[in-house]
Amino acid sequence: MKKFNEVKELVASLEADADKFYNKANSAAGTRVRKGMQDLKNLAQAIRLEIQETKNKA
């Protein structure tokens, strides 16, 4: 559950930069959002593997 909470925190932290990119055309904010989304992808994959491993043990 710890990693799931990390996902929620990461999404929340990206909200301000997403707003700057989409509403104020700040390209540096777009770069930060892209990096954050890559981190989100990696974290989601780790969660998927953890869940599958737990299921296989049962």
Gaussian input, Z-matrix of N, CA and C with variables (Angstrom, degrees):
# hf/3-21g

backbone

0 1
 N
 C     1     B1
 C     2     B2     1     A1
 N     3     B3     2     A2     1     D1
 C     4     B4     3     A3     2     D2
 C     5     B5     4     A4     3     D3
 N     6     B6     5     A5     4     D4
 C     7     B7     6     A6     5     D5
 C     8     B8     7     A7     6     D6
 N     9     B9     8     A8     7     D7
 C    10    B10     9     A9     8     D8
 C    11    B11    10    A10     9     D9
 N    12    B12    11    A11    10    D10
 C    13    B13    12    A12    11    D11
 C    14    B14    13    A13    12    D12
 N    15    B15    14    A14    13    D13
 C    16    B16    15    A15    14    D14
 C    17    B17    16    A16    15    D15
 N    18    B18    17    A17    16    D16
 C    19    B19    18    A18    17    D17
 C    20    B20    19    A19    18    D18
 N    21    B21    20    A20    19    D19
 C    22    B22    21    A21    20    D20
 C    23    B23    22    A22    21    D21
 N    24    B24    23    A23    22    D22
 C    25    B25    24    A24    23    D23
 C    26    B26    25    A25    24    D24
 N    27    B27    26    A26    25    D25
 C    28    B28    27    A27    26    D26
 C    29    B29    28    A28    27    D27
 N    30    B30    29    A29    28    D28
 C    31    B31    30    A30    29    D29
 C    32    B32    31    A31    30    D30
 N    33    B33    32    A32    31    D31
 C    34    B34    33    A33    32    D32
 C    35    B35    34    A34    33    D33
 N    36    B36    35    A35    34    D34
 C    37    B37    36    A36    35    D35
 C    38    B38    37    A37    36    D36
 N    39    B39    38    A38    37    D37
 C    40    B40    39    A39    38    D38
 C    41    B41    40    A40    39    D39
 N    42    B42    41    A41    40    D40
 C    43    B43    42    A42    41    D41
 C    44    B44    43    A43    42    D42
 N    45    B45    44    A44    43    D43
 C    46    B46    45    A45    44    D44
 C    47    B47    46    A46    45    D45
 N    48    B48    47    A47    46    D46
 C    49    B49    48    A48    47    D47
 C    50    B50    49    A49    48    D48
 N    51    B51    50    A50    49    D49
 C    52    B52    51    A51    50    D50
 C    53    B53    52    A52    51    D51
 N    54    B54    53    A53    52    D52
 C    55    B55    54    A54    53    D53
 C    56    B56    55    A55    54    D54
 N    57    B57    56    A56    55    D55
 C    58    B58    57    A57    56    D56
 C    59    B59    58    A58    57    D57
 N    60    B60    59    A59    58    D58
 C    61    B61    60    A60    59    D59
 C    62    B62    61    A61    60    D60
 N    63    B63    62    A62    61    D61
 C    64    B64    63    A63    62    D62
 C    65    B65    64    A64    63    D63
 N    66    B66    65    A65    64    D64
 C    67    B67    66    A66    65    D65
 C    68    B68    67    A67    66    D66
 N    69    B69    68    A68    67    D67
 C    70    B70    69    A69    68    D68
 C    71    B71    70    A70    69    D69
 N    72    B72    71    A71    70    D70
 C    73    B73    72    A72    71    D71
 C    74    B74    73    A73    72    D72
 N    75    B75    74    A74    73    D73
 C    76    B76    75    A75    74    D74
 C    77    B77    76    A76    75    D75
 N    78    B78    77    A77    76    D76
 C    79    B79    78    A78    77    D77
 C    80    B80    79    A79    78    D78
 N    81    B81    80    A80    79    D79
 C    82    B82    81    A81    80    D80
 C    83    B83    82    A82    81    D81
 N    84    B84    83    A83    82    D82
 C    85    B85    84    A84    83    D83
 C    86    B86    85    A85    84    D84
 N    87    B87    86    A86    85    D85
 C    88    B88    87    A87    86    D86
 C    89    B89    88    A88    87    D87
 N    90    B90    89    A89    88    D88
 C    91    B91    90    A90    89    D89
 C    92    B92    91    A91    90    D90
 N    93    B93    92    A92    91    D91
 C    94    B94    93    A93    92    D92
 C    95    B95    94    A94    93    D93
 N    96    B96    95    A95    94    D94
 C    97    B97    96    A96    95    D95
 C    98    B98    97    A97    96    D96
 N    99    B99    98    A98    97    D97
 C   100   B100    99    A99    98    D98
 C   101   B101   100   A100    99    D99
 N   102   B102   101   A101   100   D100
 C   103   B103   102   A102   101   D101
 C   104   B104   103   A103   102   D102
 N   105   B105   104   A104   103   D103
 C   106   B106   105   A105   104   D104
 C   107   B107   106   A106   105   D105
 N   108   B108   107   A107   106   D106
 C   109   B109   108   A108   107   D107
 C   110   B110   109   A109   108   D108
 N   111   B111   110   A110   109   D109
 C   112   B112   111   A111   110   D110
 C   113   B113   112   A112   111   D111
 N   114   B114   113   A113   112   D112
 C   115   B115   114   A114   113   D113
 C   116   B116   115   A115   114   D114
 N   117   B117   116   A116   115   D115
 C   118   B118   117   A117   116   D116
 C   119   B119   118   A118   117   D117
 N   120   B120   119   A119   118   D118
 C   121   B121   120   A120   119   D119
 C   122   B122   121   A121   120   D120
 N   123   B123   122   A122   121   D121
 C   124   B124   123   A123   122   D122
 C   125   B125   124   A124   123   D123
 N   126   B126   125   A125   124   D124
 C   127   B127   126   A126   125   D125
 C   128   B128   127   A127   126   D126
 N   129   B129   128   A128   127   D127
 C   130   B130   129   A129   128   D128
 C   131   B131   130   A130   129   D129
 N   132   B132   131   A131   130   D130
 C   133   B133   132   A132   131   D131
 C   134   B134   133   A133   132   D132
 N   135   B135   134   A134   133   D133
 C   136   B136   135   A135   134   D134
 C   137   B137   136   A136   135   D135
 N   138   B138   137   A137   136   D136
 C   139   B139   138   A138   137   D137
 C   140   B140   139   A139   138   D138
 N   141   B141   140   A140   139   D139
 C   142   B142   141   A141   140   D140
 C   143   B143   142   A142   141   D141
 N   144   B144   143   A143   142   D142
 C   145   B145   144   A144   143   D143
 C   146   B146   145   A145   144   D144
 N   147   B147   146   A146   145   D145
 C   148   B148   147   A147   146   D146
 C   149   B149   148   A148   147   D147
 N   150   B150   149   A149   148   D148
 C   151   B151   150   A150   149   D149
 C   152   B152   151   A151   150   D150
 N   153   B153   152   A152   151   D151
 C   154   B154   153   A153   152   D152
 C   155   B155   154   A154   153   D153
 N   156   B156   155   A155   154   D154
 C   157   B157   156   A156   155   D155
 C   158   B158   157   A157   156   D156
 N   159   B159   158   A158   157   D157
 C   160   B160   159   A159   158   D158
 C   161   B161   160   A160   159   D159
 N   162   B162   161   A161   160   D160
 C   163   B163   162   A162   161   D161
 C   164   B164   163   A163   162   D162
 N   165   B165   164   A164   163   D163
 C   166   B166   165   A165   164   D164
 C   167   B167   166   A166   165   D165
 N   168   B168   167   A167   166   D166
 C   169   B169   168   A168   167   D167
 C   170   B170   169   A169   168   D168
 N   171   B171   170   A170   169   D169
 C   172   B172   171   A171   170   D170
 C   173   B173   172   A172   171   D171

   B1=1.4517
   B2=1.5255
   B3=1.3287
   B4=1.4700
   B5=1.5353
   B6=1.3198
   B7=1.4652
   B8=1.5234
   B9=1.3302
   B10=1.4589
   B11=1.5303
   B12=1.3205
   B13=1.4679
   B14=1.5210
   B15=1.3339
   B16=1.4652
   B17=1.5324
   B18=1.3200
   B19=1.4657
   B20=1.5211
   B21=1.3303
   B22=1.4641
   B23=1.5251
   B24=1.3297
   B25=1.4594
   B26=1.5200
   B27=1.3353
   B28=1.4605
   B29=1.5251
   B30=1.3118
   B31=1.4674
   B32=1.5292
   B33=1.3188
   B34=1.4681
   B35=1.5274
   B36=1.3282
   B37=1.4659
   B38=1.5288
   B39=1.3161
   B40=1.4642
   B41=1.5263
   B42=1.3135
   B43=1.4621
   B44=1.5290
   B45=1.3088
   B46=1.4634
   B47=1.5319
   B48=1.3335
   B49=1.4625
   B50=1.5226
   B51=1.3299
   B52=1.4652
   B53=1.5249
   B54=1.3235
   B55=1.4625
   B56=1.5263
   B57=1.3249
   B58=1.4670
   B59=1.5258
   B60=1.3288
   B61=1.4600
   B62=1.5264
   B63=1.3313
   B64=1.4610
   B65=1.5171
   B66=1.3163
   B67=1.4584
   B68=1.5243
   B69=1.3271
   B70=1.4653
   B71=1.5222
   B72=1.3345
   B73=1.4718
   B74=1.5250
   B75=1.3192
   B76=1.4588
   B77=1.5243
   B78=1.3365
   B79=1.4631
   B80=1.5291
   B81=1.3164
   B82=1.4652
   B83=1.5392
   B84=1.3147
   B85=1.4637
   B86=1.5276
   B87=1.3098
   B88=1.4609
   B89=1.5149
   B90=1.3180
   B91=1.4611
   B92=1.5230
   B93=1.3169
   B94=1.4712
   B95=1.5200
   B96=1.3201
   B97=1.4729
   B98=1.5263
   B99=1.3218
   B100=1.4689
   B101=1.5202
   B102=1.3323
   B103=1.4658
   B104=1.5245
   B105=1.3147
   B106=1.4553
   B107=1.5217
   B108=1.3211
   B109=1.4539
   B110=1.5313
   B111=1.3055
   B112=1.4708
   B113=1.5195
   B114=1.3348
   B115=1.4700
   B116=1.5221
   B117=1.3242
   B118=1.4638
   B119=1.5258
   B120=1.3102
   B121=1.4661
   B122=1.5215
   B123=1.3212
   B124=1.4611
   B125=1.5241
   B126=1.3124
   B127=1.4570
   B128=1.5263
   B129=1.3267
   B130=1.4594
   B131=1.5237
   B132=1.3072
   B133=1.4626
   B134=1.5264
   B135=1.3129
   B136=1.4621
   B137=1.5266
   B138=1.3250
   B139=1.4656
   B140=1.5277
   B141=1.3218
   B142=1.4653
   B143=1.5289
   B144=1.3228
   B145=1.4625
   B146=1.5221
   B147=1.3249
   B148=1.4686
   B149=1.5360
   B150=1.3111
   B151=1.4595
   B152=1.5282
   B153=1.3123
   B154=1.4757
   B155=1.5135
   B156=1.3149
   B157=1.4598
   B158=1.5310
   B159=1.3214
   B160=1.4587
   B161=1.5281
   B162=1.3439
   B163=1.4621
   B164=1.5144
   B165=1.3197
   B166=1.4645
   B167=1.5268
   B168=1.3050
   B169=1.4667
   B170=1.5236
   B171=1.3173
   B172=1.4825
   B173=1.5038
   A1=111.04
   A2=115.77
   A3=120.22
   A4=110.75
   A5=116.11
   A6=119.61
   A7=111.52
   A8=116.74
   A9=120.05
   A10=110.15
   A11=116.24
   A12=120.11
   A13=110.86
   A14=117.27
   A15=121.09
   A16=110.07
   A17=116.82
   A18=121.02
   A19=109.85
   A20=116.52
   A21=120.05
   A22=111.14
   A23=117.23
   A24=120.81
   A25=111.32
   A26=116.58
   A27=120.57
   A28=110.99
   A29=117.16
   A30=120.78
   A31=109.89
   A32=116.35
   A33=119.95
   A34=110.84
   A35=116.65
   A36=119.58
   A37=112.10
   A38=117.41
   A39=121.16
   A40=112.63
   A41=117.12
   A42=120.72
   A43=112.51
   A44=117.88
   A45=120.83
   A46=111.25
   A47=116.50
   A48=119.55
   A49=111.44
   A50=117.74
   A51=120.36
   A52=109.65
   A53=116.17
   A54=120.45
   A55=110.35
   A56=117.09
   A57=120.43
   A58=111.44
   A59=116.50
   A60=119.40
   A61=111.88
   A62=116.82
   A63=120.25
   A64=113.53
   A65=118.41
   A66=120.13
   A67=114.19
   A68=117.04
   A69=119.54
   A70=112.92
   A71=116.97
   A72=122.94
   A73=112.64
   A74=116.72
   A75=122.33
   A76=107.79
   A77=116.81
   A78=119.96
   A79=112.43
   A80=118.71
   A81=120.75
   A82=110.10
   A83=116.26
   A84=120.17
   A85=109.60
   A86=117.48
   A87=121.26
   A88=111.79
   A89=116.60
   A90=120.90
   A91=110.65
   A92=116.89
   A93=120.28
   A94=111.33
   A95=116.25
   A96=120.12
   A97=109.57
   A98=116.91
   A99=120.24
   A100=111.06
   A101=117.36
   A102=120.94
   A103=110.33
   A104=116.21
   A105=120.41
   A106=112.09
   A107=116.59
   A108=119.84
   A109=111.20
   A110=117.14
   A111=120.36
   A112=109.83
   A113=116.69
   A114=120.57
   A115=110.48
   A116=115.97
   A117=121.30
   A118=110.49
   A119=116.22
   A120=120.91
   A121=110.53
   A122=116.74
   A123=120.93
   A124=111.65
   A125=116.70
   A126=121.34
   A127=110.39
   A128=117.38
   A129=121.14
   A130=110.77
   A131=117.68
   A132=121.41
   A133=110.36
   A134=117.03
   A135=120.54
   A136=110.87
   A137=116.02
   A138=120.20
   A139=110.16
   A140=116.90
   A141=120.79
   A142=110.58
   A143=117.13
   A144=120.81
   A145=111.24
   A146=116.05
   A147=120.78
   A148=110.70
   A149=116.62
   A150=121.19
   A151=110.38
   A152=115.93
   A153=119.16
   A154=110.80
   A155=117.56
   A156=121.63
   A157=110.46
   A158=116.93
   A159=121.43
   A160=111.00
   A161=116.25
   A162=120.15
   A163=111.53
   A164=117.06
   A165=121.07
   A166=111.84
   A167=117.30
   A168=120.83
   A169=112.10
   A170=115.62
   A171=120.17
   A172=112.66
   D1=-23.52
   D2=179.84
   D3=-60.45
   D4=-44.72
   D5=-178.26
   D6=-66.91
   D7=-34.36
   D8=178.22
   D9=-63.84
   D10=-39.96
   D11=176.77
   D12=-65.18
   D13=-34.26
   D14=176.40
   D15=-62.84
   D16=-38.45
   D17=178.11
   D18=-61.25
   D19=-46.71
   D20=-179.47
   D21=-62.58
   D22=-41.28
   D23=179.26
   D24=-65.63
   D25=-39.78
   D26=-179.80
   D27=-64.60
   D28=-44.33
   D29=178.79
   D30=-62.03
   D31=-43.13
   D32=179.92
   D33=-63.25
   D34=-37.76
   D35=-178.63
   D36=-70.26
   D37=-24.02
   D38=-178.84
   D39=-84.12
   D40=-13.17
   D41=-173.55
   D42=-59.37
   D43=-44.30
   D44=-178.19
   D45=-63.98
   D46=-43.53
   D47=179.51
   D48=-67.56
   D49=-35.75
   D50=177.57
   D51=-63.47
   D52=-40.95
   D53=178.00
   D54=-62.44
   D55=-44.32
   D56=179.40
   D57=-62.39
   D58=-39.55
   D59=-178.68
   D60=-69.52
   D61=-49.50
   D62=-174.47
   D63=-77.03
   D64=-34.56
   D65=-174.60
   D66=-100.55
   D67=-22.35
   D68=-177.03
   D69=-120.61
   D70=5.11
   D71=177.71
   D72=55.18
   D73=40.24
   D74=178.36
   D75=-89.52
   D76=105.50
   D77=-174.50
   D78=-70.40
   D79=-29.52
   D80=177.41
   D81=-65.07
   D82=-36.28
   D83=176.94
   D84=-65.66
   D85=-36.32
   D86=176.53
   D87=-61.59
   D88=-39.65
   D89=177.07
   D90=-63.33
   D91=-41.52
   D92=178.33
   D93=-65.21
   D94=-37.72
   D95=178.19
   D96=-65.76
   D97=-43.68
   D98=179.29
   D99=-60.00
   D100=-43.14
   D101=178.55
   D102=-64.23
   D103=-42.92
   D104=179.01
   D105=-63.61
   D106=-37.90
   D107=178.74
   D108=-68.22
   D109=-33.86
   D110=175.25
   D111=-65.80
   D112=-41.86
   D113=176.13
   D114=-61.83
   D115=-39.30
   D116=178.65
   D117=-63.18
   D118=-42.50
   D119=178.55
   D120=-60.58
   D121=-45.61
   D122=-179.61
   D123=-65.01
   D124=-40.75
   D125=178.93
   D126=-66.08
   D127=-41.85
   D128=177.89
   D129=-61.92
   D130=-39.85
   D131=178.58
   D132=-64.53
   D133=-40.52
   D134=178.28
   D135=-63.06
   D136=-39.92
   D137=177.81
   D138=-64.68
   D139=-43.43
   D140=179.42
   D141=-59.03
   D142=-44.71
   D143=-179.44
   D144=-65.47
   D145=-39.79
   D146=179.17
   D147=-63.27
   D148=-42.82
   D149=179.70
   D150=-65.43
   D151=-44.33
   D152=-179.74
   D153=-63.47
   D154=-40.40
   D155=178.98
   D156=-63.41
   D157=-41.80
   D158=178.83
   D159=-64.70
   D160=-41.81
   D161=177.98
   D162=-62.50
   D163=-41.07
   D164=-177.30
   D165=-68.54
   D166=-28.09
   D167=178.49
   D168=-72.44
   D169=-27.81
   D170=-175.90
   D171=-76.14

